[in-house]
Amino acid sequence: MASIFTKIVNGEIPSYKIAEDDKYYAFLDINPLKEGHTLVIPKKEVDYIFDLDSETLGGLHRFSQKIAKAIEKTVPCTRIAVVVLGLEVPHAHIHLIPMNKESDVHFSNPKLKLSQEEFIAIAEKIKANLEII
């Protein structure tokens, strides 16, 4: 059975897409810790990030770097945190989370409740700051 992320890539489940290319896909987390919290995934479904082949893993990080720079231009923050947990969804993924202090990325923090309009607006702002991929 395909993971929820594969279903998002295939268009079976909607997402607030930030960017994609032939191998990677970035979209807003629907349970964000901070405004602009984005997930970046390889389109190829592999459960554990360190089971990705070296080329795919390196490409995932290069793609994530472009997304992170766009988030930084969009959301006031000190840095973009890079978090890999990987137990909730059996599909390798990276969380990019705007942060001003380390406690901003504690996953036990309450999640933001954003409307569809707010998600769309955030995604559009990040896309506008994205350099051509």
Buried (B, 14 or more C-beta within 10 A) or exposed (E): EEBBBBBBBEEEEEBBBBBBEEBBBBBBBBEBBBBBBBBBBBBBBBEEBEEBEEEBBEBBEEBBBBBBBBBBEBBEBEBBBBBEEBEEBBBBBBBBBBBEEEEBBEEEEEEBEBEEEBBEBBBEBBBEBBEEB
